[in-house]
Amino acid sequence: MARSVLILAALGATAFASPMKGRPSIPGEPQRHAAQPFLYAGYYQAAGATTKGGGATMKQGDPGLAPADFHSLGEVAIISADLNQIVEIGWTVDPQVNNDVHPRLFVFHWVDGMPTCYNGCGFVQVSTTHRPGDKVTPGAMADYAIELRGTDWWLRYDNDDLGYFPGSLWTTPYTAAGHVQWFGEIASGGAESCTEMGNGARGNNPDAAAMSALYLVAGDGSHVPADAAPGEVTNPSYWSVGQLTPTSFAFGGPGAPSCCTPATCTDSMAMCGAVPDECRTTIKCGDCSADTVCDQDFQCGPPPPPGDKPPADDAGCCSTGASPMRAVPGLLVLALAVSLRRLRRR
């Protein structure tokens, strides 16, 4: 989309259990979701006893996250035949994990049916180019893959080996995939969520978030084109899959229309600061480096010359040193961007 930290100001002092992670139901198997609502739209394939992984090329999203919800993500998951062992890779918008609402790379795994933690819990980092927690670029295409090598589960991002989960992490040997899933997931405060999935566009929209070139990894390490089909779709009125082929699909949606979904940092063209939006809340868009400061336009830049007024302390319209008139254009741009984004998707 997890550390037990305070989420955005709109959520007050509430802290939530770690981690927040679910997985779609396997066709024909009993529902295994936790008590926490998890909402899905995705694709599925029974993998067979010799499958050693899988992957896809994803169009990365930047979904708006409702204040009461926890994350919205897209991922690939490799699951054992008994459903208890899982390795996952994807991108997520998750303020608990990342302390902002940028889409970021994540890895995760389950042992004997129990979730572990994001981006750690035995994960061995190898890449010097990419690492879990890095920002991903909304709208860009990137390859995500999981592959068993020896007894270790390796994860790749954008054709780069990120690292691996050692086979020793599993008390029950995990050496083959029984199921492969590609999906969008929302961890919600309730079944009626207005959080966006993917990039907020429904699966039949040509602009929707998508996964293409779906494949399985055969026992000899070769890539076999998938023969996948729709899996769990929690509420097709809010989130859906579309543009379906055996090796590709698009997914996502705007969520329930009865509540407000905050804008994202990308919508607001914000690099930093706490950005107000039409939901009467704020979104945290990150911090500047030590030698720059965040200005009223939510951009990182050089500090003002001595004697000038300091920038807004949180880049908000009512912060110390902020001029209300200077803040108005930025807020108008934000409101226009959000409005255009909503109109474009619906």
Secondary structure as UniProt FT lines:
FT   HELIX           9..11
FT   TURN            12..13
FT   TURN            27..28
FT   STRAND          38..51
FT   STRAND          53..59
FT   TURN            67..68
FT   STRAND          71..79
FT   TURN            81..82
FT   STRAND          86..93
FT   HELIX           95..98
FT   STRAND          104..111
FT   TURN            112..113
FT   STRAND          114..115
FT   TURN            118..119
FT   TURN            121..122
FT   STRAND          124..125
FT   TURN            132..133
FT   TURN            138..139
FT   STRAND          141..149
FT   TURN            150..151
FT   STRAND          152..157
FT   TURN            158..159
FT   STRAND          160..165
FT   HELIX           167..169
FT   STRAND          177..187
FT   TURN            198..199
FT   TURN            203..204
FT   TURN            206..207
FT   STRAND          209..217
FT   TURN            219..220
FT   STRAND          223..225
FT   STRAND          229..233
FT   TURN            236..238
FT   STRAND          240..245
FT   TURN            246..247
FT   STRAND          248..253
FT   TURN            257..258
FT   TURN            265..269
FT   STRAND          274..276
FT   TURN            278..279
FT   STRAND          282..284
FT   TURN            290..291
FT   STRAND          293..294
FT   TURN            296..297
FT   STRAND          300..301
FT   TURN            306..307
FT   TURN            317..318
FT   TURN            320..321
FT   HELIX           324..345
//
